Amino acid sequence: RRASVLEVHKKVFKLKSQATKLVLERLPEEEVDVLNYSLPHFHRLQSLLLTCCNIKHGALERLISNLSPSLQQLHLRRCDPALEDLQGKFVVQRLASRFPTMKRLDLGRNKLGDATAQALGDLLSSGWPLKTLNLERNCVGDAGAQRLAGVIARHPAIQMNLEANELGETGKDAIRDALITALHRGAKPNFQPYFLLRDARAAVA
């Protein structure tokens, strides 16, 4: 019976292959494999949103390879075990290489820490053109925040969310200073947690 259900899923995915957006939740490991089987048929896909899916690291690598390089938006929320920090560093490097024009990346509610945040900081500083980066409810600490602060100072148009991470005073100060720099230059940064942006606005008032 399970095999027949998976065959039905394959047919459904093929029927939806003209879609530009795909939203899926709570896929078990077997259905992630079906998704990977079907993704090469989605030639027009621009947005993929996956939430609470059981994605192993190898399956995530296949998923990235099977998606069109023109993908503009990717949400991988609560998709462990593939998105823990050590793997996350290599995942975001692979994402930047595979999707050079991506605009929105949501990696919220995973287990990503400083290694991933630092890798993202390097990629964004090198010209990866993300407009929106969501890292809310991860494990980013001061080292990751400092690297992302450099991005904020140089590219303040990026909408960034670091709400509910593990920022200490060093990381908060680095981000606050970067926001102040951006505001002095006339930029209008969009950053969360909002209290850091509020503090920066007060400092330049």
C-alpha positions in Angstrom: 0.0 0.0 0.0 2.8 2.4 0.9 4.4 1.9 -2.6 1.1 2.6 -4.3 0.7 5.8 -2.3 4.1 7.0 -3.4 3.3 6.3 -7.0 0.2 8.5 -6.7 2.4 11.2 -5.2 4.7 11.0 -8.1 1.8 11.4 -10.6 0.5 14.4 -8.6 3.8 16.1 -8.6 4.1 15.6 -12.4 0.7 17.1 -12.9 1.8 20.2 -10.9 5.0 20.5 -12.9 3.9 23.8 -14.4 3.7 25.5 -11.0 5.9 28.4 -10.1 5.4 27.9 -6.4 5.3 24.8 -4.2 4.4 24.8 -0.5 4.8 21.5 1.4 4.6 20.6 5.1 5.5 17.7 7.3 6.9 15.4 4.6 8.3 12.2 6.0 11.6 10.9 4.6 9.9 8.7 2.0 7.9 11.6 0.6 11.0 13.9 0.5 12.4 11.2 -1.8 9.3 11.5 -4.0 9.7 15.2 -4.1 13.3 14.8 -5.3 12.2 12.4 -8.0 9.7 14.9 -9.2 11.5 18.2 -9.0 13.3 18.0 -12.3 9.9 18.2 -13.9 9.2 21.6 -12.3 11.0 23.8 -14.9 9.2 27.0 -14.0 9.5 26.7 -10.2 10.5 30.0 -8.6 9.6 29.4 -5.0 9.9 26.3 -2.8 8.6 26.4 0.8 9.2 23.4 3.0 8.3 23.3 6.7 8.7 20.5 9.2 10.1 18.1 6.7 12.4 15.1 7.6 15.3 15.9 5.2 18.5 14.0 5.6 21.7 15.7 4.5 22.0 13.6 1.3 18.4 14.3 0.4 18.9 18.0 0.8 21.9 17.9 -1.5 19.8 16.0 -4.1 17.0 18.6 -3.7 19.4 21.5 -4.3 20.8 19.7 -7.4 17.3 19.0 -8.8 15.9 22.5 -8.5 16.2 25.0 -11.3 19.1 27.4 -11.0 16.7 30.2 -11.6 15.0 29.6 -8.2 14.2 32.9 -6.5 12.8 31.9 -3.1 13.7 29.0 -0.8 12.2 28.3 2.7 13.6 25.4 4.7 12.0 25.8 8.1 12.4 23.2 10.8 14.0 20.8 8.4 16.4 18.8 10.5 18.6 16.9 10.6 20.0 18.4 7.4 20.1 21.9 8.8 22.3 21.7 11.8 25.3 24.1 12.0 28.2 22.1 10.6 26.1 20.9 7.7 24.4 24.3 7.3 27.7 26.0 6.5 28.2 23.8 3.4 24.5 23.9 2.5 24.5 27.7 2.2 27.7 27.6 0.2 26.1 25.1 -2.2 22.9 27.3 -2.3 24.9 30.4 -3.4 26.7 28.4 -6.0 23.6 26.7 -7.4 21.2 29.7 -7.2 23.3 32.8 -8.1 20.2 35.1 -8.5 18.2 33.9 -5.5 16.4 36.8 -3.7 14.8 35.2 -0.6 16.2 32.6 1.8 14.4 31.5 5.0 16.2 29.1 7.2 14.3 29.9 10.4 13.7 27.5 13.3 16.6 25.1 12.5 19.8 24.5 14.5 22.1 26.8 12.6 24.9 28.7 14.5 27.9 30.8 14.0 29.5 28.6 11.2 26.5 29.0 9.0 26.0 32.7 9.8 29.7 33.4 9.1 29.4 31.5 5.8 26.3 33.6 4.9 28.2 36.8 5.8 31.0 35.9 3.4 28.7 35.0 0.6 26.6 38.1 0.9 29.8 40.3 1.1 31.0 38.6 -2.1 27.9 39.6 -4.0 25.2 36.9 -3.5 22.2 39.1 -4.2 19.8 38.1 -1.4 17.2 40.7 -0.6 15.7 38.8 2.4 17.5 36.5 4.9 15.6 34.9 7.8 17.6 33.2 10.5 15.1 33.6 13.3 15.1 31.0 16.1 18.4 29.4 15.4 21.6 29.3 17.5 23.6 32.3 16.1 25.9 33.8 18.6 28.4 36.7 18.7 30.8 35.5 16.0 28.0 35.0 13.5 26.4 38.3 14.4 29.7 40.2 13.9 30.1 38.7 10.4 26.5 39.6 9.5 27.0 43.1 10.9 29.6 43.7 8.2 27.0 42.9 5.6 24.4 45.3 7.2 27.0 48.1 7.1 27.8 47.5 3.4 24.5 46.3 2.1 21.8 47.8 4.3 19.0 47.1 1.8 19.0 43.4 2.8 16.0 42.6 5.1 17.5 40.4 7.9 15.9 38.6 10.8 18.0 37.3 13.7 15.1 37.3 16.2 15.4 34.7 19.1 19.0 33.6 18.5 21.9 33.6 21.1 23.3 37.0 20.6 25.5 38.3 23.5 26.4 42.0 24.1 29.3 41.8 21.7 27.1 40.6 18.8 24.4 43.1 19.6 26.9 46.0 19.8 28.3 45.0 16.4 24.9 45.0 14.8 23.8 48.2 16.5 27.0 49.9 15.2 26.4 48.6 11.7 22.8 49.9 11.7 24.1 53.3 12.9 26.6 53.3 10.0 23.8 52.5 7.5 21.5 55.2 8.9 24.3 57.8 8.7 24.6 57.0 5.0 20.9 57.6 4.5 19.9 54.0 4.2 16.7 52.6 5.6 17.7 49.2 7.0 15.0 46.6 7.8 16.3 44.4 10.7 14.9 42.3 13.5 15.1 42.1 16.5 13.6 45.6 16.2 15.0 46.9 19.5 18.5 47.0 17.9 17.2 49.1 15.0 15.3 51.3 17.5 18.5 51.9 19.5 20.4 52.8 16.3 17.7 55.2 15.2 17.8 56.9 18.6 21.6 57.2 18.4 21.5 59.1 15.1 18.4 61.2 16.0 
